[in-house]
Amino acid sequence: MSVVAAYTPDKYGRAALTHATAAARDSGTRLVIVNATRGDSYVDTHFAADEEVEAVRSTLTGEGLDVAVRHDVVPDIADAVLAAAEEEQATLIVVGVRHRSPVGKLLLGSITQRVILDAPCPVLAVKPER
């Protein structure tokens, strides 16, 4: 049993991580942090540096949490989150949500939408505090 956090190194990912950490702590379950990229661009601002991911893992482990990190280049980010949830028998997936323009919604697939619709467990969609 676990809680999966779809993590990005920005305010949306930090909001997801904060809520997922609280849920894992409250339920006494493992926290699985998923930070993935398709690797199809030179710079992916949603893919954390190795040092940042290790710092997050180290901090949370130091707080007594059982933490696993999946920090990979994958063909599909939503599939990576969903696979982690399946493999880790997640009881909850936490994702950060951001505003997108109507054109952005039309042209770009939504990772969050796919996770919400295809998840094997409840999904908590959170936004950063103002």
Phi and psi restraints in degrees (value plus and minus 20) as a CYANA .aco file:
   2 SER   PHI    -179.9  -139.9
   2 SER   PSI     151.0   191.0
   3 VAL   PHI    -138.5   -98.5
   3 VAL   PSI     110.8   150.8
   4 VAL   PHI    -125.6   -85.6
   4 VAL   PSI     110.6   150.6
   5 ALA   PHI    -131.2   -91.2
   5 ALA   PSI     103.1   143.1
   6 ALA   PHI    -104.0   -64.0
   6 ALA   PSI      84.9   124.9
   7 TYR   PHI    -124.9   -84.9
   7 TYR   PSI     115.5   155.5
   8 THR   PHI    -150.9  -110.9
   8 THR   PSI     130.2   170.2
   9 PRO   PHI    -102.4   -62.4
   9 PRO   PSI      37.7    77.7
  10 ASP   PHI    -166.6  -126.6
  10 ASP   PSI    -195.5  -155.5
  11 LYS   PHI     -84.6   -44.6
  11 LYS   PSI     -47.9    -7.9
  12 TYR   PHI     -93.1   -53.1
  12 TYR   PSI     -64.2   -24.2
  13 GLY   PHI     -87.3   -47.3
  13 GLY   PSI     -57.0   -17.0
  14 ARG   PHI     -87.0   -47.0
  14 ARG   PSI     -56.5   -16.5
  15 ALA   PHI     -83.5   -43.5
  15 ALA   PSI     -63.9   -23.9
  16 ALA   PHI     -82.0   -42.0
  16 ALA   PSI     -64.0   -24.0
  17 LEU   PHI     -84.5   -44.5
  17 LEU   PSI     -60.4   -20.4
  18 THR   PHI     -80.5   -40.5
  18 THR   PSI     -67.5   -27.5
  19 HIS   PHI     -89.4   -49.4
  19 HIS   PSI     -59.1   -19.1
  20 ALA   PHI     -86.2   -46.2
  20 ALA   PSI     -59.6   -19.6
  21 THR   PHI     -81.9   -41.9
  21 THR   PSI     -64.7   -24.7
  22 ALA   PHI     -82.9   -42.9
  22 ALA   PSI     -61.6   -21.6
  23 ALA   PHI     -85.4   -45.4
  23 ALA   PSI     -62.3   -22.3
  24 ALA   PHI     -85.3   -45.3
  24 ALA   PSI     -62.0   -22.0
  25 ARG   PHI     -84.1   -44.1
  25 ARG   PSI     -65.7   -25.7
  26 ASP   PHI     -83.3   -43.3
  26 ASP   PSI     -56.6   -16.6
  27 SER   PHI    -113.5   -73.5
  27 SER   PSI     -27.2    12.8
  28 GLY   PHI      48.0    88.0
  28 GLY   PSI      10.8    50.8
  29 THR   PHI    -132.9   -92.9
  29 THR   PSI     151.2   191.2
  30 ARG   PHI     -90.5   -50.5
  30 ARG   PSI     124.8   164.8
  31 LEU   PHI    -124.5   -84.5
  31 LEU   PSI     104.2   144.2
  32 VAL   PHI    -132.7   -92.7
  32 VAL   PSI      98.8   138.8
  33 ILE   PHI    -120.5   -80.5
  33 ILE   PSI     102.5   142.5
  34 VAL   PHI    -131.8   -91.8
  34 VAL   PSI      98.1   138.1
  35 ASN   PHI    -150.7  -110.7
  35 ASN   PSI      90.7   130.7
  36 ALA   PHI    -152.2  -112.2
  36 ALA   PSI     139.8   179.8
  37 THR   PHI    -159.0  -119.0
  37 THR   PSI     135.2   175.2
  38 ARG   PHI    -101.5   -61.5
  38 ARG   PSI     -37.5     2.5
  39 GLY   PHI      51.9    91.9
  39 GLY   PSI       1.1    41.1
  40 ASP   PHI    -117.6   -77.6
  40 ASP   PSI      -9.2    30.8
  41 SER   PHI    -161.9  -121.9
  41 SER   PSI     137.8   177.8
  42 TYR   PHI     -85.3   -45.3
  42 TYR   PSI     -55.6   -15.6
  43 VAL   PHI    -148.1  -108.1
  43 VAL   PSI     103.4   143.4
  44 ASP   PHI    -141.1  -101.1
  44 ASP   PSI      84.4   124.4
  45 THR   PHI     -87.8   -47.8
  45 THR   PSI     -31.5     8.5
  46 HIS   PHI    -110.8   -70.8
  46 HIS   PSI     -25.7    14.3
  47 PHE   PHI    -121.0   -81.0
  47 PHE   PSI      97.8   137.8
  48 ALA   PHI     -93.9   -53.9
  48 ALA   PSI     130.7   170.7
  49 ALA   PHI     -88.2   -48.2
  49 ALA   PSI     130.1   170.1
  50 ASP   PHI     -73.1   -33.1
  50 ASP   PSI     -61.1   -21.1
  51 GLU   PHI     -83.9   -43.9
  51 GLU   PSI     -59.0   -19.0
  52 GLU   PHI     -87.1   -47.1
  52 GLU   PSI     -63.9   -23.9
  53 VAL   PHI     -82.4   -42.4
  53 VAL   PSI     -62.2   -22.2
  54 GLU   PHI     -85.2   -45.2
  54 GLU   PSI     -58.4   -18.4
  55 ALA   PHI     -84.2   -44.2
  55 ALA   PSI     -62.2   -22.2
  56 VAL   PHI     -83.0   -43.0
  56 VAL   PSI     -68.5   -28.5
  57 ARG   PHI     -79.7   -39.7
  57 ARG   PSI     -66.0   -26.0
  58 SER   PHI     -82.7   -42.7
  58 SER   PSI     -63.9   -23.9
  59 THR   PHI     -81.5   -41.5
  59 THR   PSI     -67.1   -27.1
  60 LEU   PHI     -89.9   -49.9
  60 LEU   PSI     -57.1   -17.1
  61 THR   PHI     -84.0   -44.0
  61 THR   PSI     -59.8   -19.8
  62 GLY   PHI     -83.0   -43.0
  62 GLY   PSI     -44.7    -4.7
  63 GLU   PHI    -105.5   -65.5
  63 GLU   PSI     -15.4    24.6
  64 GLY   PHI      73.4   113.4
  64 GLY   PSI     -13.3    26.7
  65 LEU   PHI    -105.8   -65.8
  65 LEU   PSI     127.4   167.4
  66 ASP   PHI    -105.1   -65.1
  66 ASP   PSI      92.1   132.1
  67 VAL   PHI    -143.0  -103.0
  67 VAL   PSI     113.5   153.5
  68 ALA   PHI    -141.7  -101.7
  68 ALA   PSI     123.8   163.8
  69 VAL   PHI    -142.7  -102.7
  69 VAL   PSI     114.0   154.0
  70 ARG   PHI    -136.7   -96.7
  70 ARG   PSI      87.4   127.4
  71 HIS   PHI    -146.1  -106.1
  71 HIS   PSI      68.7   108.7
  72 ASP   PHI    -155.8  -115.8
  72 ASP   PSI     140.7   180.7
  73 VAL   PHI    -113.3   -73.3
  73 VAL   PSI     103.7   143.7
  74 VAL   PHI    -155.0  -115.0
  74 VAL   PSI     138.9   178.9
  75 PRO   PHI     -89.1   -49.1
  75 PRO   PSI     -50.3   -10.3
  76 ASP   PHI    -166.8  -126.8
  76 ASP   PSI     102.4   142.4
  77 ILE   PHI     -89.0   -49.0
  77 ILE   PSI     -63.6   -23.6
  78 ALA   PHI     -79.7   -39.7
  78 ALA   PSI     -62.6   -22.6
  79 ASP   PHI     -81.8   -41.8
  79 ASP   PSI     -55.3   -15.3
  80 ALA   PHI     -85.3   -45.3
  80 ALA   PSI     -61.4   -21.4
  81 VAL   PHI     -86.4   -46.4
  81 VAL   PSI     -65.3   -25.3
  82 LEU   PHI     -85.4   -45.4
  82 LEU   PSI     -58.7   -18.7
  83 ALA   PHI     -84.8   -44.8
  83 ALA   PSI     -61.6   -21.6
  84 ALA   PHI     -81.5   -41.5
  84 ALA   PSI     -61.8   -21.8
  85 ALA   PHI     -83.0   -43.0
  85 ALA   PSI     -62.8   -22.8
  86 GLU   PHI     -84.6   -44.6
  86 GLU   PSI     -71.3   -31.3
  87 GLU   PHI     -86.6   -46.6
  87 GLU   PSI     -52.9   -12.9
  88 GLU   PHI    -116.3   -76.3
  88 GLU   PSI     -13.1    26.9
  89 GLN   PHI      31.0    71.0
  89 GLN   PSI      34.8    74.8
  90 ALA   PHI     -85.1   -45.1
  90 ALA   PSI     121.1   161.1
  91 THR   PHI    -118.5   -78.5
  91 THR   PSI     -31.8     8.2
  92 LEU   PHI    -180.6  -140.6
  92 LEU   PSI     121.1   161.1
  93 ILE   PHI    -136.9   -96.9
  93 ILE   PSI     114.5   154.5
  94 VAL   PHI    -136.9   -96.9
  94 VAL   PSI     108.0   148.0
  95 VAL   PHI    -148.1  -108.1
  95 VAL   PSI     125.6   165.6
  96 GLY   PHI    -109.1   -69.1
  96 GLY   PSI     121.9   161.9
  97 VAL   PHI    -136.7   -96.7
  97 VAL   PSI     126.0   166.0
  98 ARG   PHI    -150.3  -110.3
  98 ARG   PSI     136.6   176.6
  99 HIS   PHI     -93.1   -53.1
  99 HIS   PSI     121.7   161.7
 100 ARG   PHI    -151.7  -111.7
 100 ARG   PSI     129.3   169.3
 101 SER   PHI     -92.4   -52.4
 101 SER   PSI     141.0   181.0
 102 PRO   PHI     -76.9   -36.9
 102 PRO   PSI     -58.6   -18.6
 103 VAL   PHI     -87.3   -47.3
 103 VAL   PSI     -61.3   -21.3
 104 GLY   PHI     -80.3   -40.3
 104 GLY   PSI     -58.5   -18.5
 105 LYS   PHI     -86.7   -46.7
 105 LYS   PSI     -54.9   -14.9
 106 LEU   PHI     -94.6   -54.6
 106 LEU   PSI     -64.1   -24.1
 107 LEU   PHI    -104.2   -64.2
 107 LEU   PSI     -52.1   -12.1
 108 LEU   PHI    -129.9   -89.9
 108 LEU   PSI     115.3   155.3
 109 GLY   PHI     -89.7   -49.7
 109 GLY   PSI     128.9   168.9
 110 SER   PHI    -122.8   -82.8
 110 SER   PSI      96.4   136.4
 111 ILE   PHI     -81.2   -41.2
 111 ILE   PSI     -65.8   -25.8
 112 THR   PHI     -80.6   -40.6
 112 THR   PSI     -63.6   -23.6
 113 GLN   PHI     -80.7   -40.7
 113 GLN   PSI     -64.2   -24.2
 114 ARG   PHI     -83.4   -43.4
 114 ARG   PSI     -61.6   -21.6
 115 VAL   PHI     -82.8   -42.8
 115 VAL   PSI     -65.8   -25.8
 116 ILE   PHI     -80.2   -40.2
 116 ILE   PSI     -64.7   -24.7
 117 LEU   PHI     -96.1   -56.1
 117 LEU   PSI     -50.6   -10.6
 118 ASP   PHI    -127.4   -87.4
 118 ASP   PSI     -18.2    21.8
 119 ALA   PHI     -87.2   -47.2
 119 ALA   PSI     124.5   164.5
 120 PRO   PHI    -103.3   -63.3
 120 PRO   PSI     -17.4    22.6
 121 CYS   PHI    -169.6  -129.6
 121 CYS   PSI     155.3   195.3
 122 PRO   PHI     -81.2   -41.2
 122 PRO   PSI     130.0   170.0
 123 VAL   PHI    -142.7  -102.7
 123 VAL   PSI     111.1   151.1
 124 LEU   PHI    -124.9   -84.9
 124 LEU   PSI      96.9   136.9
 125 ALA   PHI    -119.4   -79.4
 125 ALA   PSI     102.0   142.0
 126 VAL   PHI    -142.3  -102.3
 126 VAL   PSI     137.9   177.9
 127 LYS   PHI    -144.6  -104.6
 127 LYS   PSI     136.4   176.4
 128 PRO   PHI     -86.6   -46.6
 128 PRO   PSI     134.8   174.8
 129 GLU   PHI     -89.2   -49.2
 129 GLU   PSI     132.8   172.8
